[in-house]
């Protein structure tokens, strides 16, 4: 096994259309060392979220390899994916739609614990409370429903749910883009703290170069499913060579292009 925890080689993902297969990801390769962080950036439709979904096997690649600690998860049959689900978790873009509206925060976080084999309900409740506390939610949050939380709080519940599986790799798919601008920095700070504490490996999917600067040391830039630029995040963003990277950088510097909901009172 190499020092790289995640190795993606020649990844190809296609979607069926009436006119034939559409190649959303075309011959993409990258690697991430254990405890490291890599950002996948690009404009809308560039294939970055398809890569994220491939890493957690929500879609099956047409070709290529996804090696996690040496195991090619791209080719694993469905029945063999449960260990992968525990090692690789995703934080989704939409904190409003990714939580079961009929479950309390405690129940949402406890569900992965039950899947891991924690049979004792009291133990699950204790562990859930500890995880919710770790992501900055008060004890009073345990028995509230998702509709009672702000967007930032819901995303914190999503992070706690991901941590309940004790993952080694966290895939953040536009994890702050649906949040108020004033909340994004707090969620990013939480993610950085979690990585520092636990040595998590991060793959960050984003169009927001501010997020990328905060969370990743390496970057790959996509255009139409292919990598057009890659390297150390600081170097690529400081002196971008490809027009797509330059366009993303200009958008990040343009106040009119900043995305995010207007600030709310509660985080």
C-alpha positions in Angstrom: 0.0 0.0 0.0 1.3 3.4 -0.9 1.3 6.5 1.2 -1.7 7.7 -0.8 -4.9 6.7 0.9 -7.0 7.5 -2.2 -5.8 7.0 -5.8 -8.1 7.7 -8.8 -6.8 6.4 -12.1 -8.4 7.1 -15.5 -11.9 7.6 -14.1 -14.6 7.7 -16.7 -18.3 8.2 -15.9 -21.1 8.2 -18.5 -24.8 8.9 -18.3 -27.3 7.5 -20.8 -29.1 9.9 -23.1 -31.4 9.5 -26.0 -28.6 10.3 -28.4 -26.1 8.0 -26.7 -23.8 8.0 -23.6 -22.8 11.4 -22.3 -19.3 11.4 -20.8 -19.5 13.5 -17.7 -16.0 12.6 -16.4 -13.3 11.7 -18.9 -10.0 10.1 -17.9 -9.5 11.8 -14.5 -6.6 10.8 -12.3 -5.5 12.2 -8.9 -4.3 11.0 -5.5 -4.7 12.1 -1.9 -2.3 11.1 0.9 -3.7 9.9 4.2 -4.7 12.9 6.3 -4.3 15.2 3.2 -6.8 17.3 1.4 -7.6 17.8 -2.3 -10.1 20.2 -3.9 -11.9 19.4 -7.2 -13.1 22.7 -8.7 -14.8 23.8 -11.9 -17.7 25.6 -13.4 -21.2 24.2 -13.2 -21.5 21.0 -15.3 -17.8 20.3 -15.2 -18.2 16.9 -13.6 -17.0 17.6 -10.1 -20.1 16.4 -8.3 -20.1 13.3 -10.5 -16.6 12.5 -9.2 -17.8 13.0 -5.6 -20.7 10.6 -6.2 -18.3 8.1 -7.8 -16.0 8.1 -4.7 -18.9 7.0 -2.5 -20.3 4.7 -5.2 -23.6 6.5 -5.7 -22.7 6.1 -9.4 -20.7 3.3 -10.9 -17.8 4.4 -13.2 -17.7 3.2 -16.8 -13.9 2.8 -16.6 -10.9 3.5 -14.4 -10.0 2.7 -10.8 -10.8 4.2 -7.4 -8.3 2.7 -5.0 -9.0 3.2 -1.3 -6.2 1.8 0.7 -5.4 -0.4 -2.3 -8.9 -1.8 -2.8 -10.6 -0.8 -6.1 -14.0 0.3 -4.9 -15.1 1.1 -8.4 -15.5 -2.5 -9.2 -16.8 -3.8 -5.9 -20.2 -5.5 -6.1 -23.1 -3.9 -4.2 -23.0 -6.5 -1.5 -19.4 -5.7 -0.7 -19.9 -1.9 -0.3 -20.9 -1.8 3.4 -17.3 -1.5 4.7 -16.8 1.3 2.1 -19.8 3.2 3.4 -18.3 3.3 6.8 -14.8 4.4 5.7 -16.0 7.1 3.2 -18.7 9.5 4.1 -20.2 12.5 2.2 -21.4 15.9 3.4 -24.0 16.9 1.0 -24.7 20.3 -0.5 -28.3 20.7 0.6 -28.7 20.7 4.4 -32.4 21.1 3.8 -33.0 18.0 1.8 -30.3 15.6 3.1 -31.9 15.0 6.6 -35.0 12.9 7.2 -37.7 15.4 8.3 -39.4 12.8 10.4 -36.5 12.0 12.7 -35.0 14.0 15.5 -31.4 15.2 15.4 -30.4 12.4 17.8 -32.1 9.7 15.7 -30.4 11.0 12.6 -27.0 10.7 14.1 -27.8 7.4 15.9 -28.8 5.7 12.6 -25.3 5.0 11.4 -24.3 3.9 14.9 -27.0 1.2 14.7 -25.7 0.1 11.2 -22.2 -0.2 12.7 -23.6 -2.7 15.2 -24.2 -0.6 18.3 -27.3 -2.4 19.6 -27.8 -0.6 22.9 -30.1 2.3 22.5 -28.8 4.1 25.5 -25.3 3.9 24.2 -26.4 5.2 20.8 -28.1 8.1 22.5 -25.0 9.0 24.5 -22.7 8.8 21.5 -25.2 10.9 19.4 -25.3 13.5 22.1 -21.5 13.6 22.2 -21.3 14.0 18.4 -23.9 16.8 18.3 -21.9 18.5 21.1 -18.7 18.2 19.1 -20.2 20.0 16.1 -21.4 22.8 18.3 -25.1 22.0 18.9 -26.5 22.3 22.5 -28.0 19.4 24.4 -31.5 20.8 23.8 -31.0 20.1 20.0 -31.2 16.4 20.5 -34.9 16.0 20.4 -35.7 18.7 17.8 -36.7 18.0 14.2 -34.8 19.3 11.2 -37.4 21.9 10.4 -36.6 23.6 13.7 -33.0 24.3 12.8 -31.3 26.9 10.6 -29.3 25.9 7.5 -26.0 26.1 9.4 -27.4 23.9 12.2 -28.7 21.3 9.8 -25.3 21.1 8.1 -23.8 20.5 11.5 -26.2 17.7 12.0 -25.1 16.3 8.7 -21.5 16.5 9.7 -22.3 14.7 13.0 -24.1 12.0 11.1 -21.0 11.5 8.8 -18.7 11.3 11.8 -20.9 8.7 13.4 -19.5 6.2 10.9 -16.0 6.9 12.1 -14.9 7.6 8.5 -11.4 7.9 7.2 -12.3 9.9 4.1 -14.8 12.8 4.0 -16.1 14.0 0.7 -17.5 17.5 1.0 -19.7 18.2 -2.0 -20.4 21.9 -2.0 -20.9 21.6 1.7 -21.3 25.3 2.4 -22.8 26.6 -0.8 -26.4 26.5 0.5 -25.5 28.4 3.7 -25.7 32.0 4.6 -22.4 33.8 3.8 -22.0 34.6 7.5 -22.3 30.9 8.5 -19.9 29.5 5.9 -16.7 30.5 7.8 -18.0 28.8 11.0 -18.7 25.5 9.2 -15.3 25.6 7.5 -13.6 26.3 10.9 -15.4 23.2 12.3 -14.2 21.0 9.4 -10.6 22.2 9.8 -10.7 21.4 13.5 -12.1 17.9 12.8 -9.3 17.2 10.4 -6.7 18.4 12.8 -8.1 16.3 15.6 -8.8 13.1 13.7 -6.5 13.1 10.7 -9.4 12.8 8.3 -8.6 12.8 4.6 -10.7 15.4 2.7 -11.9 15.6 -0.9 -13.5 19.0 -1.3 -15.9 19.6 -4.2 -16.5 23.3 -4.8 -16.8 26.3 -7.2 -15.9 28.6 -4.3 -12.2 29.3 -4.2 -12.5 30.8 -0.7 -13.6 27.4 0.5 -10.8 25.7 -1.4 -8.2 27.9 0.1 -9.4 27.1 3.6 -9.7 23.3 3.3 -7.3 22.0 0.6 -3.6 21.8 0.1 -3.9 20.4 -3.5 -6.3 21.2 -6.3 -7.5 19.9 -9.6 -9.4 22.1 -12.0 -12.0 20.5 -14.3 -13.5 21.6 -17.6 -16.0 19.4 -19.5 -15.1 16.4 -17.4 -11.3 16.6 -17.9 -8.5 18.0 -15.7 -7.1 21.2 -17.2 -4.8 22.2 -14.3 -3.6 20.8 -11.0 -1.0 21.4 -8.3 -0.6 22.9 -4.9 -3.6 25.1 -4.1 -1.6 28.2 -3.3 0.4 28.0 -6.5 -2.5 27.3 -8.8 -4.6 30.0 -7.4 -1.8 32.5 -7.2 -0.7 32.0 -10.9 -3.4 30.2 -12.8 -2.4 29.0 -16.2 -5.7 27.9 -17.7 -8.5 30.3 -18.6 -11.1 28.3 -16.6 -9.0 28.7 -13.4 -8.5 32.4 -14.2 -12.3 32.8 -14.7 -13.0 31.1 -11.3 -10.5 33.4 -9.7 -12.0 36.5 -11.2 -15.5 35.3 -10.0 -14.1 34.8 -6.5 -12.8 38.4 -6.5 -16.0 39.9 -7.9 -18.5 40.9 -5.1 -21.4 40.6 -7.6 -20.5 36.9 -8.2 -20.4 35.8 -4.6 -22.9 33.1 -3.9 -24.7 32.4 -0.7 -27.8 33.3 1.1 -28.1 36.5 3.0 -27.1 36.4 6.6 -29.6 35.3 9.2 -29.6 35.9 13.0 -29.0 32.2 14.0 -26.2 29.9 13.2 
